Amino acid sequence: MSAQDRLTDGLYGLGWSTVKKLPEPAAVRLGRTIADLAWKQRGKGVRRLESNYARVVPGASPERLAELSRAGMRSYLRYWMESFRLPAWSKARIRDGFDVKDLHYLTEGLAAGKGVVLALPHLANWDLAGAWVTTTLGIPFTTVAERLKPETLYDRFVAYREGLGMEVLPHSGGTAFGTLARRLREGGLVCLVADRDLSASGVEVDFFGDTARMPAGPALLAQQTGALLLPVTLWYDDSPVMRGRVHPPVEVPEPGTRAEKTSVMTQALADAFATGIADHPEDWHMLQRLWLADLDPAKGST
């Protein structure tokens, strides 16, 4: 392991071991302080966040984009402070920390025994939403995690999420899709973060007026298993409670090839994600390139 990898792993380890012991007000202040310092330094992630916000809020002035990126970094650090502390939260704290609208789409879908796929963008704190599902609703679910480097860091994330009651599968290796399909055919729940895909199998979608690529997995799983596909968006307000909404089901189109159906369904997911992101852009933690024109400037913007 390189020195950089050891440092990265050590910093995350320090977060989970130390931040979770802080009183909540102290953790909030620490997160805001780190966020503001990072924002002032205007590193690559902050600049990319601001560039992405420029697509979400077209016509925003430089001053408005700066305000959004500062709020975005504070939201991002709130996510990390909460995530470091989640393993120490009581069931009551988790229950009271999340309020979700239109939950009936999820509960009715599971009651029907068809299985449910929840698809989310990188909004607010998806780990808290997952912990709420496993503890407050008492519903286990399966998810997929990207293999991080160093491997010890990936192991930390898997242990963290498994400790919250999730079954975690590695994204690489080729077996995740089959396992997810089995869980759904058994009437289970699958949760996937699904607003960014850089693989060759991603589906091109129109997203805030330009082309991006999102994963095909949620739509394919719904087609192959008959599971319900539900978009979910999350956001923060000025309270300690995170808010969320379960959107209406994305239906499988009747006509068309599998690829055509997947394209239509993934676009519907993108549209639902865009609704939530447009309402709360500062809670979208997208510090990477997303649109194809940004990934390959030669393609230009359409």
N, C-alpha and C positions, 0 to 999 in steps of 0.2 A: 504494500500500500504506500502510495506517495505521501509526502509531507502534507500536501494540499488536501488529500483525501482524509488523512488522519485529523487534520484541523477541522474539516467540514463535519466529520462524524462526531468529533469531540464537542463541537459547538451545539449540535442538535442534542447530543446526550446531556450537555449542561442545561439546555432548555427544559427537557423533560424532568430532570432531577431537581432543578433549582426553582424554575419559574412556578411550578405547580405548588410550591410551598409558600409562595408569597401571598399575603392578603390580597383580595381581589382589587381593591383600589390601587394598591402599589403596582400590581401587574398591569392595570390599565394605564397608569402614568408611565411605566417603563415602556410599554408598547408605543405610546404616543411620542415619547422622547426619541426612541429609535427611528420611528417613521419620519419624524421631522428632520432628524439628522440626515437620513438617507435621501430625503427629498431635496434638501439644500445642496447635497453633493451632486445631484443631477447625473447619476451614473447611467449606464446603459439601460438598466431595467426601468428606471423612472422615465427616461426619454422615450422608450418604447411604449410605456403605459400611456404617456401623453399623446403619442402619435396614434395609438389605437382609439383613445377618447376623441380625437379629432374626427374620426370616421363616425363615431357614435353620435356626436353632437356637431353636425356640420354647421359651419359658419361661426363656431365659437371663437371668441377673441383669444389672443395669447394669454391675457389675464385670466379669462375663464378657464382655459385649459390648465393653467398653473394651479388654479384653485381646485380643479377636479383631480389633478395628479397628487396634490397634497392630501386631499381627502381620500383618494384611492390608496395611498401608502398607509394612511392611518387605518383604513379598513383592512388592508392586507396584514398589518401588524396586529390588529385586533384578532384576526383569524389565527395567527400564530400564538398569541398569548392565550387565547381560549383553547387551542389545540394542545399546547403544553400543559394546561391545567385540567383538561377534560378527564384524564385518568383519576384525578383526585376529587372530581365533582360527585356529589351525592346524587341518587336517583331523583330526589326532589329538585335539586339545582338544575339538572338536565331537563326535567319536566317543565320547570318554570322558565327555562331559558329559550324556549322556542314556541312560537305560535303560528299555526299554519291554517290557511284557508282552503276550503273545498277538499278536505281530507277524504270525503266520502268516495271520491273517485278511486282512491287506493283501497279503502276498506271493502267497498263493494266489489271491486275487481278481485281481491283475494278471496272474498267470501264465495265468489262464483267458481273458484277452483281452477281458474285458467292460468294463473301465474301473472305477475306484473313486472314490467321493466320500467323503472324510474330513470329518466335521463335528465341530467343537470348540467348547466354551464358552471364555469369557475366564479360563481357568485357567493359572496359572504362566506359562511362556514359549512360546507357540505359534511364535514366530519361531525359537527354538532347535530345536524339534521339526522345523520345516520345513527348516532348514539341515542337520539330521541326515539327513533323508530324501534331500536332494539330494547330500550329500557321502558319507555312510557307505553308504547304499544305492545311490547313483548314479542315483536316479530323479528326473527333473524333474517339476514339477507346475505347475498353473495356479491362481491365486487371484484374489480380488477385493479392492480397497482402496477405502475410502470417500474421496471427494474432500474433502480437508481445506482449510481456509483458514488462511493465505494459500496460493495455488497453489504458491509456492516450497516450502512445507513438504510438500505432497503430492508434489511432484517429489523431494524428499529421501527420503521413505519409499519411493517406487517404486524409486529408484536403489539404496537400501539393500537392499531385498528382491530386486531383480534381481541385485544383487551376490552374494547368497546362492544364486543359481541358480533363482529362482522366476520364472515368467511372471506379471505383474501386470496385471490389467484394471481399468479404472475402474468403480465401482459404478453411476454415472450414465451416461446416454447410450443405454441400451436395447440395446446390442450384446453385453453380457457373457454373457447367458444362452446365446445362440446359439453363441458361441465356446466356452464351457464344454461345451456339448452335443457339439460337433464333437470336442473333445479326448477326451471320454469314448467316443464312438463309434469313435475311433481306438485305443481301449484304454488311454488315458492316465489320469493321476491329477489329481484336483481336490481342493483343500483349502479349506474355508470355515469361518470363525468364525460360529457360528449360534445364539447364545443371546439375541440382542436384535434386534428389528425394530420400528421405529416407523412403518413405511409402512402404507398402507391394504391392502396385499396380504399382510400377515403373518397367520399362523395362530394362533388363540387356543388356548392349552394350559393345563392345570392344572399349576402349578409350585409346589411346597411349599405346597399347599393353597389357592392363589389363582390368579387368571387372569393370565397374561402372554401376550405376543405374540412369536412366533419366526418367522424367515423360512421361506417355502415352498420356496425354491430347492433345497435338498438333496433333498427328497422328489420334487419335480417333475423334477429332473434324473435321478434314479434311475428314475422311471416312464417317462420319454420315451426314455431311452437304454439301459435294461437294465443300467445300472451298479450295482455293489454299493455300498450305503450303510452306512458304518461310523462309529459314534460313537467319539470318542477323548477321554479325560480325562487331565489332567496334574497333577502336584503336586510340591512340594519336600519334602525331609526335611532333616535336620541336616547333610547332606553337600553338597559342591559339585555333586553329580549330580542332575539333574532326573529324576523318574520319570514313567512314563506307562502307559496301558493302552489297547489297541484292543478295543472291545466287540464282541460278536457282531453280525452283519449285521441291519439293519432290513429286514424283508421287505415287499414290495409286497402288500397284501391282494388276494385274488382278487375278491371282490364289491365293488360300490360305484362311484360316480362318481369322476372325477379329484379333485374337491374332497374327497370323503369319504376317499379313499385318502390324500390329502395330509395331512388332519387326523390320521388314525390314525398315519401314519409320523412326523409332526412331534411328536406326543405321545410316541411311543417314543423319539425323540431327547431330548426334554425329560426323560423318566424316566432315561435313561442319564446325562445331564448332572447331574441331581439326585443321583444316586448318588455321582458323583465329587465334587460340591460339598459334599455332606453329610459325606463322609469328610475333606475338606480345605477347610473354608470359608475359612480365612485366605488361601488361594491363589486365591480367586475375586475378580478385580479388577473388580468392578462398582460403579463410583463414580457411576453414573447411575440415574435412575428406570427401573424395569423393569416392575413390575406395573401393570396397568391402573388399579387403585384408587389408586395413587400418581400416575399420569399424569393421571387425572381423578377427584379425590376425590369428586365427585358420584355416581360409580358405586358407591362404598362397597366394602367388603370382603365377600366371600362366605364 
